[in-house]
């Protein structure tokens, strides 16, 4: 397999949405709750991404898209945060990239990517869910924000 092209520009994290692929099929019924069943595993995700770049970045993104269009069956690599941290994902463009605005030297570009899902660690997921059910895993954060920080600021209520 040939080496995959790598998207050099990181996407803007504030303009970033992930529609997770679902491994579950739902059949709506006339009355009552629908019927659910497991489908194929690791369905792809749809990720809406955006970039804020200057002229050289805009030229790079449009050139990268045109190069991908020459062989659209060949995915490319992009660094994305989908599961928990920044990782390489295999991607394809789902439709054309869009120039959303140009304000002076700044270009706002967006695209929708179809992203190959990574293999999930079922044992880790099971352990995390079990831990969340037996203890309040969010309590340390609450204590930090609502007690420790105000005490560090001299008793100021935030």
N, C-alpha and C positions, 0 to 999 in steps of 0.2 A: 504494500500500500504506500502511495507517495506521501511525503511529509505534508502535513496540513498547514495552510497559511494561518498566521496568528494575527489577530486584530491588535494593533499596537496601542490604540487609544482605549483607556478605561472609560466605561460608561459613567454618566453622572448619577450618583447614588440617590439624589433627591428626585430624579425623574425616572423612577424605576419601579415597575410593577411585575409581579410574577403570577401567572395563572397556572398553578400546579396541575400537571397531568394526573388524571384520576384513574386508578386501576379498578374502579367499581362502575358497573353499569346499573342504571336506574330505570325501571319500567314503571311508569305512572299507571295507577289503577283508577277505575271509576269511583271507587269509594275506599276510604281508608288510606293508610300509609302505602307508599309504593313498594315494589319488590326490588331488592338489591342483590347483586351477585358479583363475584370477583371476575375481572376481565384479564386481559394480558397484563403482565407486570411491566413497569418502567415506561409508561407512556410519556411522551415528550411534554415539556413545559412550553408555554407561550410567555415570552418575556418582552415587555415594552421597555425600550431603552432610549436614552437621549444623550446627546453630547452638546457641549457649548465650546466652540472652537473658533479660531481665527482662520484666515484664508488658507494657510498651508494645511491645517487640520481638515478643513472642508474639502480641499482638493484630495487629500489622502483618503477620506471616507468615501467620497464618490468614486475614486479610482479603485478602492478595495471592493466596493459593491460591483463595479463593472467587471473586475477580474473574477469575482465569484460567479457572476452571471454567465461567463464563458463555459463554466463547468459546474452547474448548480447541484449536481448530484454529489459533489465533493464538499463536505462540511469544512468549516474553519474553526479555529480555537479562539475563545474569548475568555477573559478573566471576569467571572461574575460571582456574586454572592447570592446563592439560591438556598442551599441547605443550611449552612451555618457560618461559613467563612469563605474568603476569596479563593476560588479554585478555577482551574481550566475546565471549560465545558465545550463539547462539540456543538456547533451551531450552524444553522442555515437561516438566510433571510426569508421571512414569511411575507412576501410582497416587497414593494420597492421602499427604499429609504425616502425620507421626506425632509425637505428644507422647510422648517416651521416659521422661521423669521430670520431676518438679517437686520441687525441694529448696529450701524456704523461698521466697525471691523469684526463684529461678533456674529457668528452663525449659530443658529440653534437647529440641530438635526435630530431626527428621531427615526426609529425603525422598530419593527416587531421581529423577534428572533424565535425560531423554533429550536429548542434546546434539548439535547439528549439527556435524559435523567441518569443520575449516577446510581450505582447499586446501593440500596439501603442496607444498613446493618440491623437486621431484625432483632438480634439479641440486645443491642444497645437501646433500640427504641422501646423494647419491652421493659428493660431495666429502668429507663428514664420515666416511663409511665408509672411503673410500680413505685418508684421513689416519690413521684408527685402525688400519688394517692395516699402514701403513708405519712408524709410530712408536708408542711407548707414550704415549698422550694422558693417561694418569693419573699418569705419573711426577712431574710438578711438584707435584701434590697430595701424593703420598707423601713427596717430599722435604721439603715444607713441614711436614707433620705429624710425620714421624719424625726429621728432622734439624734443621731451622731452629727449630721451637718448643722442643725440649728445650735447644738451645744458647741460646736467648733466655731460658729459665728457669734458666740457670746449670748446665746439664748434667744436670738432673733427668730421669730416664726417666719418660715419661708412659704 
